[in-house]
Amino acid sequence: MKDQTGGAVKERVKTQQKEPTLFKVVLLNDDYTTMEFVIQVLESVFQKSPAEAYRIMMHVHQNGSGIAGIYPWEVAETKVETVTSLARHAQFPLRAAIEEA
């Protein structure tokens, strides 16, 4: 049997695991969605405590937008779709957007 490497030393290739790129899910303020509904969405979809949900809701209300959470792309996309679906079902114009973190 002949040496298949041709006499060269074969190096072991190390695979590096890279953390996934993270994205912010941002809630956008509007004049029609109730504060209670936004708090409910933050608690149910984003698993925020009542105090944290209230703080984020007030930030959205006062500043026009606020970060609901930071996730990998697929999770962020699912959260945005869930928020949009819940809002449409409740007949609110609440919107969420994805931004690179």
N, C-alpha and C positions, 0 to 999 in steps of 0.2 A: 504494500500500500504506500502510495506517495503522499507526502504532506500536502494538504490542500491549501495551506496558507502561503506556500512558496518560501518557507523559511522565515517569514516575517512574524513578528509577535502580534498576536491578535489582541486588541484592547476591548475590554468589556465596556459596552455603552451604558451609561447611566441615564435612566429616564427621570426627568424632572417633572414633578406634578406642579401645575400652575393653578393658582387660585382663580376661580371664575371672576369675570368682570362683574362688578356690582352696579345696580341701577336703583335710583330713587323713585319711589311712587309718590307723586305729588298730587294732593287734592287742590282743586281750584274753586275759589269762592264764586258764588252766584247770589242773586237777591231773592231766590225762591225756596231753595232747600232749607229745611228747618235745622236749627242747631241740634235738636234732639236726634234727628235722623243721621246727621254727620257723626255724632257721638256713638250711635248704635252701630254704624258702619265701622268705625274705628275699633270698637270693642269686639265685634263679631268677625270681621274680615282680617283685621290686623292684630288681634289679640292684645289690645291695649287695656290697661287698667282704667277704671272710670276717671280717675284723676288725670292720667296721661291723655286719655281721649278728650277730656275737657280742655286741657292745655293746648293740644294740637288744634282742636276745633276753633278756639279763640284766636290762635295764631293765623289760621286760614281766614277767619272772619275779619281780622284787623289788617292783615297784610296782603290778602288776595290769593295766597297759596301757602301750603305747608307740607312738609314731608311726613308721610304716614308710615314709611318704612323703607329699608334698603335691602334689596334681594338680588339674586342672580336673575338674568333676563327672563327665563321661563316662568319663574315664580312671580316676578313683577308683572309680566304680561297677564298672567292668570288673575292676579289681584285687581288689576285695572278692569279686566273683563267682568269680574265679579261685582265690583263697585258699580260699573255702568249698568249691569243687569239689574241689580237691586234698586238702583235709582230709577231706572225706567219703569220697573214694576210698581214702584211707589209713586210714580209720576212726578219725579223731581229731576231737574236738569243737572244734578251734581256730575262733575267730570273729574277724571283722574288722568294724569299724564305720567310718562316715563322719561326720566332724564338720567344721563350717565353720572354716576357718583364720583 
